[in-house]
Amino acid sequence: LEFGLATALLLGASSLAGSWNGWLMLFLGIILALLYRIITLKRVASIVAPLALASLLFPFFAHQLPTTPARQVVASVIHGHSERLRIRLVMAKAALTAIGERPLTGAGIQLFGKRIGQQVIGSEQYHAHNLLLNVGAEIGLPGLLFFLIFVYTVFKHANLSDPFIAVPLMMILTSQMFDYYM
């Protein structure tokens, strides 16, 4: 019941937000839940079938009405994704440049958007979309090293044989490589 509720919440949030990272985490969670035998293949089918039907009927990511011709929807999706990918690559390169410019101190905590995003993209709302790059750019390589030691310590002391600990930890860590919410 809890897994179904969590899946429904993640599905709804991903659909409304148009978050590819949300979709990635949903499918990673399903795969991990199968591998750890938390859910059955039959349960996965009951989750994926309505999702596939909803995706066909309501092109969420295109932000278009369902009456739009399919070719226009596909073109809009492809263009939107290529633009998002371009921005993410530009921000990753800017983060690496920032790390190179201030490897010991970084740009300052919570200043990636104000200093780097504003300069590169023209908006303070952008971040590196990668936790490690963001941490390195904001607090430098020593801070990144301490952060990595912290993550290692969490995984070292976590009971990874318990799927209810292992799956969320793996999902959180994976999601932070493609986005950044911390």
LOLOTOR-292012 format. One record per residue (C-alpha): residue in three letters; residue number from 1; x, y, z. Coordinates in steps of 0.5 Angstrom, whole numbers, plus 500, padded with zeros to 3 digits. Layout:
// LOLOTOR-292012
  type  seq    X    Y    Z
   ALA  NUM    X    Y    Z
...
***
This chain:
// LOLOTOR-292012
  type  seq    X    Y    Z
   LEU    1  500  500  500
   GLU    2  506  505  502
   PHE    3  509  503  495
   GLY    4  503  505  491
   LEU    5  502  511  495
   ALA    6  509  513  494
   THR    7  509  511  487
   ALA    8  502  515  485
   LEU    9  505  521  489
   LEU   10  512  521  485
   LEU   11  508  520  478
   GLY   12  503  526  480
   ALA   13  509  530  482
   SER   14  513  528  476
   SER   15  507  529  471
   LEU   16  505  536  473
   ALA   17  513  539  474
   GLY   18  515  535  467
   SER   19  521  533  471
   TRP   20  525  528  467
   ASN   21  529  527  474
   GLY   22  522  525  477
   TRP   23  521  520  472
   LEU   24  528  517  472
   MET   25  527  516  480
   LEU   26  520  513  479
   PHE   27  523  508  474
   LEU   28  530  507  478
   GLY   29  525  506  484
   ILE   30  521  500  481
   ILE   31  527  497  478
   LEU   32  530  497  485
   ALA   33  524  495  488
   LEU   34  524  489  483
   LEU   35  531  487  485
   TYR   36  530  487  492
   ARG   37  523  483  491
   ILE   38  519  489  495
   ILE   39  514  489  489
   THR   40  512  483  484
   LEU   41  512  484  476
   LYS   42  505  484  477
   ARG   43  505  490  481
   VAL   44  510  493  476
   ALA   45  505  492  471
   SER   46  499  495  475
   ILE   47  504  501  476
   VAL   48  507  502  469
   ALA   49  500  500  465
   PRO   50  496  506  467
   LEU   51  503  511  466
   ALA   52  503  509  459
   LEU   53  496  510  458
   ALA   54  496  517  461
   SER   55  503  519  457
   LEU   56  500  517  451
   LEU   57  493  521  452
   PHE   58  496  527  455
   PRO   59  503  529  453
   PHE   60  505  532  459
   PHE   61  512  534  457
   ALA   62  510  538  451
   HIS   63  505  542  455
   GLN   64  501  542  449
   LEU   65  493  540  448
   PRO   66  492  533  446
   THR   67  489  535  440
   THR   68  496  538  437
   PRO   69  498  534  432
   ALA   70  503  528  434
   ARG   71  509  531  430
   GLN   72  508  538  433
   VAL   73  508  535  440
   VAL   74  514  530  438
   ALA   75  518  536  435
   SER   76  516  541  441
   VAL   77  519  535  446
   ILE   78  525  534  442
   HIS   79  527  542  442
   GLY   80  525  543  449
   HIS   81  530  537  451
   SER   82  535  539  447
   GLU   83  535  546  450
   ARG   84  535  544  457
   LEU   85  541  539  456
   ARG   86  545  545  453
   ILE   87  543  549  459
   ARG   88  545  543  463
   LEU   89  552  542  460
   VAL   90  553  550  460
   MET   91  552  550  467
   ALA   92  556  544  468
   LYS   93  562  547  464
   ALA   94  561  553  468
   ALA   95  561  549  475
   LEU   96  568  546  473
   THR   97  571  553  471
   ALA   98  569  556  478
   ILE   99  572  550  481
   GLY  100  578  551  477
   GLU  101  578  559  479
   ARG  102  577  558  486
   PRO  103  579  551  488
   LEU  104  580  552  496
   THR  105  574  556  498
   GLY  106  569  556  492
   ALA  107  564  561  490
   GLY  108  561  561  497
   ILE  109  555  557  500
   GLN  110  548  558  496
   LEU  111  552  563  491
   PHE  112  552  558  485
   GLY  113  546  561  482
   LYS  114  547  569  484
   ARG  115  555  568  482
   ILE  116  555  563  476
   GLY  117  548  562  474
   GLN  118  547  570  473
   GLN  119  553  571  469
   VAL  120  552  565  465
   ILE  121  545  564  464
   GLY  122  542  571  466
   SER  123  538  568  472
   GLU  124  539  566  479
   GLN  125  535  560  479
   TYR  126  540  556  475
   HIS  127  544  551  479
   ALA  128  549  546  476
   HIS  129  544  540  476
   ASN  130  549  536  479
   LEU  131  550  535  487
   LEU  132  558  534  486
   LEU  133  559  540  481
   ASN  134  555  545  486
   VAL  135  558  543  492
   GLY  136  565  544  489
   ALA  137  563  550  486
   GLU  138  560  553  492
   ILE  139  565  551  498
   GLY  140  571  548  494
   LEU  141  575  542  493
   PRO  142  576  541  501
   GLY  143  569  542  502
   LEU  144  567  537  497
   LEU  145  572  532  500
   PHE  146  569  533  506
   PHE  147  562  532  503
   LEU  148  564  525  500
   ILE  149  567  523  506
   PHE  150  560  524  509
   VAL  151  557  520  504
   TYR  152  562  514  504
   THR  153  560  514  512
   VAL  154  553  514  511
   PHE  155  553  508  506
   LYS  156  559  505  510
   HIS  157  554  505  516
   ALA  158  547  504  513
   ASN  159  544  497  513
   LEU  160  544  496  505
   SER  161  541  489  506
   ASP  162  535  492  508
   PRO  163  531  494  502
   PHE  164  528  500  505
   ILE  165  534  503  507
   ALA  166  538  501  501
   VAL  167  533  503  495
   PRO  168  532  510  498
   LEU  169  539  512  499
   MET  170  541  509  492
   MET  171  535  513  489
   ILE  172  537  520  493
   LEU  173  544  519  491
   THR  174  543  518  483
   SER  175  538  523  483
   GLN  176  543  528  485
   MET  177  547  527  480
   PHE  178  542  529  475
   ASP  179  539  534  479
   TYR  180  540  538  485
   TYR  181  535  539  491
   MET  182  539  539  497
***
